[in-house]
Amino acid sequence: MNSKSKFTPPSDSARQAEAAKTSRLRALRLAKEAEDKETAAREAAVAAAQPKRRRARTAAAAET
């Protein structure tokens, strides 16, 4: 293998900044997923609480 990669120690400031950025983005994503899940659950509860509508008989069906 002819690939050469430069080793960066974990204490390197650029690596720490990247880790902090990744951590913030992950926290934001998890918060958004939790909010979306709560919204979906709330909407499902509202839909379940709604009374189901029955079909009205049409005039043609009522005459037969």
Backbone hydrogen bonds, N-H to C=O, Kabsch-Sander energy under -0.5 kcal/mol:
donor,donor_aa,acceptor,acceptor_aa,energy
5,S,3,S,-0.5
12,D,9,P,-2.2
16,Q,12,D,-2.2
17,A,13,S,-2.3
18,E,14,A,-2.1
19,A,15,R,-2.2
20,A,16,Q,-2.3
21,K,17,A,-2.3
22,T,18,E,-2.5
23,S,19,A,-2.2
24,R,20,A,-2.3
25,L,21,K,-2.5
26,R,22,T,-2.3
27,A,23,S,-2.3
28,L,24,R,-2.4
29,R,25,L,-2.4
30,L,26,R,-2.6
31,A,27,A,-2.2
32,K,28,L,-2.3
33,E,29,R,-2.5
34,A,30,L,-2.2
35,E,31,A,-2.3
36,D,32,K,-2.7
37,K,33,E,-2.2
38,E,34,A,-2.3
39,T,35,E,-2.4
40,A,36,D,-2.4
41,A,37,K,-2.2
42,R,38,E,-2.4
43,E,39,T,-2.5
44,A,40,A,-2.2
45,A,41,A,-2.1
46,V,42,R,-2.1
47,A,43,E,-2.4
48,A,44,A,-2.2
49,A,45,A,-1.6
50,Q,46,V,-1.1
62,A,58,T,-1.8
63,E,59,A,-1.4
64,T,60,A,-0.7
